[in-house]
Amino acid sequence: MLTLSQSPTGKDADPLIGGGQRIVLDQSKGRVLVVPGRSTAPQTVFNSVNILIGIGLLALPLAFSYSGWLIGILFMCCAAAITLYTAKTLALCLDTDPTLVTYADIAYAAFGAPARVLTSLLFSLELLGACVALVVLFADSIYTLLPSFLSKNALKVLAFFILTPLSFLPLSILSFSSILGIMSTFGLVVIVFIDGLIKTTQPGSLWHPMPSTIMPSNWKAVPLSLGLLMAPWCGHSVFPNVYRDMRHPYKFQRCLNLSYVFTFLVDSAMAVLGLLMFGNEKVTEEITNTIMETAGYPRSLSVTIIILIAFIPLSKTPLNARPIITTLEAWFGVADAPVPLQLVGGESDSLPSRHQSHQLFTFLRSAAFARALICIFTNLIFVIIAILFPSFDRIMALVGSALGFTICIVLPLVFYLKIFGPSRTNRAYYISPSGTTRPAETVKELGMLEVAFDVFAIVCGFVLAVVGGVWALLPSKVIFG
């Protein structure tokens, strides 16, 4: 009997979502035993909400100001619906093979090893953009509260010295900070609502909304808004792990429905509150910065906003950076079996002064030192890119468009069609309470209507990814004149 406690990619399951399923292959009897995951349905809902709700909601009021109320609301509903559908298709793909655990495994099952490498690269780019946006958010927020303390670039350098030590902490510790991070995000929505009720004069009041438009006032900015509206729904890279960690996997689709409804309500609330309070003229890249720059709000609430904003990057950046660091460690061959720090040649260590140079030389050649350099270098790259590209809205638009449409719409449907398309039919499997798997009674076979819809969604997603990515890189004067 062969026991596999890791995913097919060779990496442990993400501790944020538990340990994942444990696969036992009984080769003598030709059957598969699966030890069910540990997450209950409520825990799965919390994990999914934690994945979906992030800093992308801070730019949603700006996205609505670009798109207008009509296009903004319609596209946000469409983005939520299509990404909910594609998240469910990922679960269906996982059901074809109990050894599939991650998104990259699905890519491997559909198109082989090259697809896994390409998918991992896209994930790394998505996480890179998220980390850069977090650094920019940290600097912008602190600068708004203390403009005479340090410049924005200096604050980004300060973020490097704060984030780098945190990147060395084990994930078991960082996972607790992620819970505080999501609570901070919820707190921001509540404070924005309270500020809008406290202030009775324009701008920034819910009692006297600022002017806004039903249709876009500048159609050139609409493609930029689509990437911002897509950014909050980029959680598909982790959904397969969440599914695999469920104690009762058949409840996953219902958990997804609840998670998406709750996320949609929170994101919509932030978008509507921000645009009502500041309108098309006053809203800026981050709604929290708009509030900080507007007079008439209680100082205590403004300070609370800054504390929450500063804590979100500190809690999320080390977590987002960990997959990138792990990938680089694997590429450079220092991920496994670190070289122990010991004296060369097996000589006695009773003479430390004699062998001090040997110890230093051995450490500099060790895998542990290489991993430390990779960790430092990764955080340095975040800061350098944040200095070169300081626009928070452009970063989120690029992540949501070029990467969000690709990872959350195009690739899941391409994998789905490849695995379940008309040319081949895969039988799903059923996990019994004892963990024994057997083929399900029904065979998943796509109808022509569903195939046509999936192909249409793939084409639309690809076009939006290209157009949104290009628009996110255009100079502001080209878009806004």
Backbone torsions as a table, in degrees:
resi	resn	phi	psi	omega
1	MET	NA	133.9	-178.6
2	LEU	-107.3	125.0	-178.9
3	THR	-108.1	129.9	178.5
4	LEU	-119.1	114.2	178.6
5	SER	-101.5	4.1	178.6
6	GLN	-122.0	166.9	176.7
7	SER	-73.6	165.2	178.7
8	PRO	-61.1	-17.3	178.4
9	THR	-79.9	-8.9	178.9
10	GLY	89.2	7.8	-178.2
11	LYS	-114.8	147.5	178.3
12	ASP	-66.7	155.2	177.1
13	ALA	-65.9	154.8	-178.0
14	ASP	-66.6	122.4	-178.7
15	PRO	-65.7	-14.9	177.5
16	LEU	-65.9	-25.1	-176.5
17	ILE	-119.5	17.2	179.7
18	GLY	98.5	-162.6	-174.5
19	GLY	-95.9	-4.0	-177.4
20	GLY	76.4	175.9	179.4
21	GLN	-82.9	150.7	178.5
22	ARG	-106.0	121.8	-174.2
23	ILE	-97.6	131.3	176.2
24	VAL	-122.9	116.6	-179.5
25	LEU	-101.2	112.6	177.7
26	ASP	-93.5	92.5	-174.5
27	GLN	-68.3	-28.5	-178.2
28	SER	-68.8	-33.6	-178.5
29	LYS	-106.5	-2.1	176.3
30	GLY	64.4	39.0	179.2
31	ARG	-133.3	165.8	-177.5
32	VAL	-121.0	128.4	174.5
33	LEU	-108.7	134.3	-177.8
34	VAL	-124.7	118.2	174.0
35	VAL	-77.3	115.4	-175.2
36	PRO	-57.8	157.0	179.0
37	GLY	-69.1	-178.5	-173.7
38	ARG	-108.1	-12.1	-174.6
39	SER	-81.6	132.9	173.6
40	THR	-80.9	174.0	179.6
41	ALA	-61.8	-47.0	176.9
42	PRO	-60.3	-38.2	178.0
43	GLN	-65.3	-36.9	177.8
44	THR	-65.3	-39.8	176.6
45	VAL	-62.0	-44.0	179.0
46	PHE	-62.6	-44.5	179.7
47	ASN	-61.8	-40.9	-179.1
48	SER	-67.2	-41.8	177.2
49	VAL	-64.2	-39.2	178.5
50	ASN	-61.5	-35.4	178.0
51	ILE	-70.1	-43.4	-170.8
52	LEU	-79.4	-43.4	-174.7
53	ILE	-83.7	120.1	-179.7
54	GLY	-151.6	-156.7	-174.7
55	ILE	-72.5	-10.3	178.6
56	GLY	-60.4	-27.2	-178.6
57	LEU	-69.4	-18.8	179.9
58	LEU	-68.3	-23.6	-179.0
59	ALA	-98.4	1.2	-177.9
60	LEU	-65.7	-38.6	174.8
61	PRO	-59.0	-39.0	176.8
62	LEU	-65.3	-38.6	178.4
63	ALA	-62.0	-41.4	178.1
64	PHE	-67.2	-33.7	178.5
65	SER	-68.4	-31.6	176.1
66	TYR	-73.3	-42.0	-171.9
67	SER	-90.4	-20.1	-171.2
68	GLY	82.9	161.2	-175.8
69	TRP	-61.1	-44.5	-172.5
70	LEU	-65.6	-55.8	-179.0
71	ILE	-64.9	-38.4	-179.0
72	GLY	-61.3	-48.2	-178.9
73	ILE	-67.2	-44.7	-178.7
74	LEU	-63.0	-45.3	-177.1
75	PHE	-69.9	-35.3	178.5
76	MET	-64.8	-39.2	176.6
77	CYS	-65.3	-43.3	179.5
78	CYS	-64.6	-41.2	179.8
79	ALA	-63.5	-41.7	178.6
80	ALA	-65.4	-42.3	-176.7
81	ALA	-67.5	-45.8	-176.1
82	ILE	-71.0	-37.4	178.4
83	THR	-72.0	-30.3	173.0
84	LEU	-64.4	-42.4	178.1
85	TYR	-63.2	-45.6	-178.7
86	THR	-69.3	-30.7	175.4
87	ALA	-63.9	-37.2	178.2
88	LYS	-70.8	-34.0	177.5
89	THR	-65.6	-32.9	176.3
90	LEU	-62.1	-40.3	178.2
91	ALA	-65.1	-38.3	177.3
92	LEU	-64.1	-38.4	177.0
93	CYS	-65.0	-38.3	178.6
94	LEU	-64.9	-30.0	-177.4
95	ASP	-70.5	-9.7	179.8
96	THR	-81.4	-15.4	-176.7
97	ASP	-155.9	116.7	-177.0
98	PRO	-68.0	-12.1	179.1
99	THR	-86.8	-6.2	176.3
100	LEU	-80.4	130.1	-175.6
101	VAL	-124.7	-43.3	-172.4
102	THR	-110.7	170.5	175.5
103	TYR	-59.5	-41.7	179.2
104	ALA	-64.3	-30.4	176.5
105	ASP	-65.4	-38.8	177.3
106	ILE	-63.3	-41.4	176.8
107	ALA	-60.7	-39.7	179.3
108	TYR	-66.7	-40.7	179.9
109	ALA	-64.8	-32.4	-177.2
110	ALA	-83.6	-44.8	-171.0
111	PHE	-132.4	4.2	175.9
112	GLY	92.4	-170.2	-173.4
113	ALA	-61.2	-41.7	179.6
114	PRO	-57.6	-37.1	179.1
115	ALA	-65.5	-36.4	178.3
116	ARG	-64.4	-42.6	179.9
117	VAL	-64.5	-45.1	179.9
118	LEU	-62.9	-42.0	179.5
119	THR	-63.6	-42.8	178.3
120	SER	-62.2	-37.5	178.1
121	LEU	-65.2	-42.5	178.9
122	LEU	-64.4	-39.8	177.3
123	PHE	-61.3	-42.4	-179.4
124	SER	-63.2	-40.1	178.4
125	LEU	-66.2	-39.7	178.4
126	GLU	-63.3	-44.5	179.1
127	LEU	-67.7	-35.2	176.2
128	LEU	-59.6	-47.3	178.2
129	GLY	-61.6	-39.6	179.0
130	ALA	-64.9	-40.7	-179.8
131	CYS	-67.2	-40.2	177.6
132	VAL	-62.8	-43.0	178.5
133	ALA	-62.0	-36.3	178.6
134	LEU	-66.8	-39.3	177.0
135	VAL	-64.5	-43.8	178.0
136	VAL	-61.7	-42.4	179.8
137	LEU	-62.1	-42.9	178.9
138	PHE	-60.4	-48.3	-177.5
139	ALA	-66.5	-43.8	-179.0
140	ASP	-61.7	-41.4	-176.4
141	SER	-69.6	-46.8	179.6
142	ILE	-64.5	-38.1	-180.0
143	TYR	-66.0	-36.6	179.1
144	THR	-65.0	-37.6	179.5
145	LEU	-78.0	-39.7	-176.8
146	LEU	-127.7	73.5	-175.8
147	PRO	-65.8	-22.3	-179.2
148	SER	-95.4	1.8	-177.6
149	PHE	-76.6	-62.3	177.8
150	LEU	-147.8	160.3	174.7
151	SER	-72.8	167.8	-179.3
152	LYS	-63.0	-41.3	179.3
153	ASN	-65.7	-38.1	177.7
154	ALA	-65.6	-35.5	177.3
155	LEU	-67.2	-33.5	176.3
156	LYS	-67.1	-37.6	175.1
157	VAL	-65.9	-39.5	175.8
158	LEU	-61.0	-38.5	177.5
159	ALA	-60.4	-35.0	178.0
160	PHE	-60.9	-45.1	-178.1
161	PHE	-71.6	-21.7	176.6
162	ILE	-85.1	-42.1	-174.2
163	LEU	-75.9	-32.8	-175.8
164	THR	-61.1	-48.8	176.9
165	PRO	-60.7	-34.9	179.7
166	LEU	-65.8	-28.4	-179.2
167	SER	-68.9	-17.0	179.1
168	PHE	-87.9	-8.9	-179.6
169	LEU	-72.1	148.7	177.1
170	PRO	-68.4	153.5	-178.1
171	LEU	-63.7	-25.8	178.7
172	SER	-61.3	-30.5	177.3
173	ILE	-84.3	-42.4	-178.0
174	LEU	-65.3	-28.3	-178.7
175	SER	-63.2	-31.4	177.6
176	PHE	-69.3	-35.7	179.4
177	SER	-68.3	-25.3	179.3
178	SER	-66.4	-33.3	176.7
179	ILE	-64.4	-42.5	177.0
180	LEU	-65.8	-32.7	178.8
181	GLY	-64.7	-43.2	179.9
182	ILE	-70.3	-33.1	175.2
183	MET	-65.7	-35.0	177.0
184	SER	-64.9	-39.0	179.0
185	THR	-64.6	-43.5	175.8
186	PHE	-61.1	-40.3	179.5
187	GLY	-60.8	-35.0	179.0
188	LEU	-63.2	-42.6	179.4
189	VAL	-61.9	-42.5	-179.5
190	VAL	-64.7	-42.5	-178.3
191	ILE	-67.3	-39.2	177.0
192	VAL	-59.8	-41.7	178.7
193	PHE	-64.6	-43.6	179.7
194	ILE	-64.1	-43.0	178.1
195	ASP	-59.2	-41.8	179.5
196	GLY	-64.1	-31.1	178.3
197	LEU	-79.8	-33.0	-177.9
198	ILE	-70.3	-43.0	-175.7
199	LYS	-80.2	132.7	-176.0
200	THR	-110.6	-0.8	-179.4
201	THR	-124.8	154.8	176.5
202	GLN	-73.8	152.4	-11.0
203	PRO	-85.2	163.3	174.7
204	GLY	96.7	17.0	-178.6
205	SER	-116.6	138.9	173.9
206	LEU	-81.7	-17.1	178.1
207	TRP	-76.4	-30.2	179.0
208	HIS	-132.1	84.3	-175.9
209	PRO	-62.5	150.3	175.1
210	MET	-80.4	158.0	-178.7
211	PRO	-64.9	138.1	174.6
212	SER	-143.3	170.6	-173.0
213	THR	-121.4	148.4	176.2
214	ILE	-71.2	-45.3	178.5
215	MET	-105.5	162.9	-177.6
216	PRO	-62.4	136.4	174.9
217	SER	-81.3	-20.7	177.4
218	ASN	-138.9	103.5	-175.2
219	TRP	-67.1	-20.8	178.4
220	LYS	-67.8	-21.4	-178.2
221	ALA	-89.7	-7.4	-177.4
222	VAL	-61.2	-46.5	178.1
223	PRO	-58.9	-31.3	177.5
224	LEU	-68.1	-35.5	-179.3
225	SER	-69.2	-31.0	-176.3
226	LEU	-65.2	-38.3	176.9
227	GLY	-65.8	-37.9	178.2
228	LEU	-66.6	-37.1	179.6
229	LEU	-74.3	-22.7	179.7
230	MET	-84.7	-26.8	-173.9
231	ALA	-53.8	-39.9	-177.7
232	PRO	-67.6	-11.1	-174.4
233	TRP	-105.1	16.9	-177.1
234	CYS	-92.1	78.6	178.7
235	GLY	-129.3	10.2	-172.1
236	HIS	-69.8	-22.1	-179.3
237	SER	-65.9	-20.3	-176.6
238	VAL	-109.8	-17.7	-176.9
239	PHE	-56.9	-39.9	177.4
240	PRO	-58.8	-39.2	177.9
241	ASN	-65.4	-39.0	177.8
242	VAL	-62.5	-42.3	179.9
243	TYR	-63.3	-44.2	-178.2
244	ARG	-66.5	-23.4	-177.0
245	ASP	-90.3	3.0	-177.7
246	MET	-77.3	139.9	175.7
247	ARG	-70.1	-34.7	178.1
248	HIS	-127.8	89.1	-173.9
249	PRO	-60.7	-25.0	-178.0
250	TYR	-66.6	-12.9	178.4
251	LYS	-89.9	2.1	-172.4
252	PHE	-62.9	-44.3	-177.1
253	GLN	-63.7	-38.8	177.4
254	ARG	-67.3	-37.5	176.2
255	CYS	-63.8	-39.9	177.1
256	LEU	-61.8	-42.7	-179.9
257	ASN	-58.8	-46.7	179.8
258	LEU	-64.3	-41.4	-179.0
259	SER	-63.3	-43.3	-178.5
260	TYR	-68.8	-38.5	178.0
261	VAL	-62.4	-46.2	-179.5
262	PHE	-64.6	-44.8	179.4
263	THR	-63.1	-41.4	179.8
264	PHE	-61.8	-40.9	-179.9
265	LEU	-65.3	-43.0	-179.3
266	VAL	-66.9	-47.1	179.9
267	ASP	-63.2	-42.9	179.4
268	SER	-63.9	-38.6	178.9
269	ALA	-61.2	-44.3	179.4
270	MET	-64.9	-42.1	-179.6
271	ALA	-64.1	-45.8	-177.9
272	VAL	-68.3	-45.1	179.9
273	LEU	-59.7	-46.8	-177.2
274	GLY	-63.6	-43.0	-177.7
275	LEU	-72.9	-35.6	176.3
276	LEU	-65.3	-39.4	-176.2
277	MET	-73.6	-35.1	-172.1
278	PHE	-124.0	-12.0	175.4
279	GLY	63.3	-172.0	-177.9
280	ASN	-69.8	-27.6	-171.5
281	GLU	-83.4	-37.4	-170.1
282	LYS	-101.2	-19.0	-176.9
283	VAL	-67.9	142.0	-178.6
284	THR	-121.7	-170.8	-174.4
285	GLU	-54.2	-46.3	-178.7
286	GLU	-120.6	126.3	-176.8
287	ILE	-60.9	-31.9	179.2
288	THR	-66.9	-38.4	176.3
289	ASN	-67.0	-35.3	176.7
290	THR	-60.4	-42.3	178.3
291	ILE	-65.6	-42.1	-179.1
292	MET	-63.7	-32.1	-177.6
293	GLU	-87.4	-0.4	-178.5
294	THR	-106.8	130.8	-179.9
295	ALA	-77.6	155.0	174.0
296	GLY	109.6	0.3	179.3
297	TYR	-102.5	150.7	177.6
298	PRO	-59.0	136.2	-179.6
299	ARG	-60.8	-36.2	-177.5
300	SER	-63.8	-40.8	179.0
301	LEU	-68.4	-36.6	178.6
302	SER	-65.0	-41.7	177.5
303	VAL	-64.7	-38.8	177.7
304	THR	-62.2	-39.7	177.5
305	ILE	-59.4	-45.7	-178.6
306	ILE	-64.0	-40.7	179.2
307	ILE	-62.4	-44.2	179.9
308	LEU	-66.3	-42.2	-179.9
309	ILE	-64.0	-40.9	-179.8
310	ALA	-68.7	-31.3	-177.9
311	PHE	-75.5	-32.1	-178.0
312	ILE	-59.3	-49.9	176.8
313	PRO	-61.7	-37.9	-178.8
314	LEU	-66.4	-27.6	-178.9
315	SER	-91.1	-31.2	-174.3
316	LYS	-96.2	-33.6	-175.4
317	THR	-60.9	-47.1	178.1
318	PRO	-60.4	-33.9	178.3
319	LEU	-70.2	-44.1	179.2
320	ASN	-67.0	-31.0	-177.7
321	ALA	-77.3	-22.4	-173.9
322	ARG	-60.6	-45.0	177.1
323	PRO	-61.6	-35.7	177.9
324	ILE	-65.3	-45.0	179.7
325	ILE	-62.4	-42.4	179.4
326	THR	-62.8	-40.6	178.8
327	THR	-63.9	-43.5	179.1
328	LEU	-65.2	-38.0	177.5
329	GLU	-61.8	-39.3	178.8
330	ALA	-67.7	-41.0	179.8
331	TRP	-62.2	-38.1	-177.8
332	PHE	-90.8	2.7	174.6
333	GLY	70.4	31.0	-179.4
334	VAL	-121.0	15.0	-175.2
335	ALA	-77.5	-33.5	-173.8
336	ASP	-115.6	155.2	173.4
337	ALA	49.2	66.7	178.7
338	PRO	-62.0	144.1	-179.9
339	VAL	-70.3	124.4	-178.7
340	PRO	-68.4	149.3	178.4
341	LEU	-83.5	103.5	-178.9
342	GLN	-148.7	171.8	-178.6
343	LEU	-75.2	142.1	179.8
344	VAL	-77.0	137.7	174.5
345	GLY	87.4	0.9	176.8
346	GLY	69.1	22.1	-178.9
347	GLU	-76.2	163.3	-179.9
348	SER	-65.3	141.8	179.1
349	ASP	-97.3	22.3	179.1
350	SER	-77.7	-7.4	179.1
351	LEU	-120.4	74.5	-174.6
352	PRO	-62.2	-32.8	-178.2
353	SER	-67.7	-34.1	-178.5
354	ARG	-70.6	-33.6	-173.5
355	HIS	-108.8	13.7	-178.4
356	GLN	-61.8	-41.9	179.6
357	SER	-66.1	-34.6	177.7
358	HIS	-65.9	-40.3	178.4
359	GLN	-61.8	-46.1	179.5
360	LEU	-62.4	-42.6	-179.3
361	PHE	-64.4	-39.8	179.4
362	THR	-66.0	-41.5	179.7
363	PHE	-64.0	-40.4	-179.1
364	LEU	-65.5	-22.3	178.2
365	ARG	-98.3	2.5	-174.2
366	SER	-83.9	160.8	176.8
367	ALA	-67.9	-31.9	179.1
368	ALA	-62.1	-41.6	178.3
369	PHE	-66.9	-39.2	178.9
370	ALA	-63.5	-40.9	178.4
371	ARG	-66.1	-36.4	177.1
372	ALA	-63.7	-42.0	177.8
373	LEU	-63.5	-41.2	178.9
374	ILE	-62.4	-41.5	179.2
375	CYS	-62.9	-45.6	179.1
376	ILE	-65.2	-44.0	-178.6
377	PHE	-63.0	-39.2	-179.3
378	THR	-62.5	-47.1	178.5
379	ASN	-65.9	-33.5	177.4
380	LEU	-65.4	-38.5	177.8
381	ILE	-62.8	-40.4	177.5
382	PHE	-56.6	-46.4	-176.6
383	VAL	-68.3	-42.3	-179.6
384	ILE	-61.8	-46.3	179.0
385	ILE	-65.4	-38.4	178.7
386	ALA	-63.0	-33.4	177.3
387	ILE	-73.5	-39.7	-178.8
388	LEU	-73.4	-32.5	-178.2
389	PHE	-127.4	83.4	-171.2
390	PRO	-85.7	2.8	-175.8
391	SER	-87.5	112.1	-178.4
392	PHE	-62.7	-42.0	-176.9
393	ASP	-66.9	-36.5	179.3
394	ARG	-67.8	-38.8	179.3
395	ILE	-64.2	-46.6	180.0
396	MET	-66.2	-35.6	177.5
397	ALA	-65.3	-40.0	178.9
398	LEU	-66.9	-42.9	178.8
399	VAL	-64.3	-41.9	-177.1
400	GLY	-73.5	-30.7	-176.1
401	SER	-91.6	-72.0	-174.5
402	ALA	-59.3	-37.6	-177.4
403	LEU	-101.2	-40.1	-177.7
404	GLY	-62.7	-49.5	179.0
405	PHE	-62.3	-36.5	-178.2
406	THR	-70.3	-50.4	-174.0
407	ILE	-77.1	-32.6	-173.1
408	CYS	-98.3	-14.9	-179.6
409	ILE	-125.2	-57.3	-171.2
410	VAL	-66.2	-57.7	-174.2
411	LEU	-64.8	-44.6	178.5
412	PRO	-57.7	-40.4	-178.8
413	LEU	-73.6	-33.4	175.5
414	VAL	-63.9	-44.8	177.4
415	PHE	-63.5	-41.1	-178.8
416	TYR	-61.7	-45.9	179.2
417	LEU	-66.8	-36.2	-180.0
418	LYS	-66.8	-40.2	-175.9
419	ILE	-81.6	-37.5	-175.4
420	PHE	-115.4	7.5	-175.2
421	GLY	-64.2	175.1	-177.3
422	PRO	-59.2	-26.8	-176.0
423	SER	-76.1	-17.4	-180.0
424	ARG	-152.3	153.3	-179.2
425	THR	-130.5	126.1	-179.4
426	ASN	-109.9	134.3	177.8
427	ARG	-87.1	128.2	176.9
428	ALA	-73.6	166.9	178.9
429	TYR	-120.2	159.6	-178.4
430	TYR	-117.5	132.4	178.2
431	ILE	-99.3	115.8	178.5
432	SER	-77.4	164.8	178.2
433	PRO	-56.8	-28.5	178.8
434	SER	-78.0	-10.7	179.7
435	GLY	99.4	-6.0	178.6
436	THR	-77.8	135.0	179.7
437	THR	-100.9	146.1	173.3
438	ARG	-145.5	157.7	179.5
439	PRO	-60.2	142.1	177.3
440	ALA	-70.4	162.0	-176.3
441	GLU	-73.2	-25.3	-178.7
442	THR	-108.4	154.9	178.1
443	VAL	-110.0	128.0	-179.3
444	LYS	-75.4	117.6	178.8
445	GLU	-134.9	123.8	-175.8
446	LEU	-78.4	135.2	173.2
447	GLY	-82.2	164.2	-177.8
448	MET	-64.6	-32.2	179.0
449	LEU	-65.7	-43.1	178.8
450	GLU	-68.3	-37.7	177.2
451	VAL	-62.7	-43.3	179.9
452	ALA	-63.3	-41.2	178.4
453	PHE	-64.3	-42.3	-179.5
454	ASP	-64.2	-41.8	178.8
455	VAL	-64.5	-42.0	177.9
456	PHE	-62.1	-42.6	179.5
457	ALA	-66.3	-36.4	178.4
458	ILE	-64.4	-45.1	179.9
459	VAL	-63.2	-47.0	179.9
460	CYS	-62.5	-43.5	179.5
461	GLY	-62.2	-40.6	179.3
462	PHE	-65.2	-43.5	179.5
463	VAL	-63.2	-45.3	-180.0
464	LEU	-65.4	-35.0	177.7
465	ALA	-63.9	-43.7	-179.5
466	VAL	-68.7	-50.1	-177.3
467	VAL	-63.9	-46.6	179.9
468	GLY	-63.8	-39.1	178.4
469	GLY	-65.0	-40.9	178.2
470	VAL	-65.7	-43.9	-178.6
471	TRP	-63.9	-34.7	179.7
472	ALA	-66.3	-20.6	-178.8
473	LEU	-99.5	-7.3	-179.7
474	LEU	-72.5	147.5	175.4
475	PRO	-63.3	151.5	-177.7
476	SER	-62.0	-34.7	-177.8
477	LYS	-67.1	-25.8	176.9
478	VAL	-70.7	-37.3	-177.4
479	ILE	-84.4	-44.4	-171.9
480	PHE	-105.5	-7.7	178.5
481	GLY	79.7	NA	NA
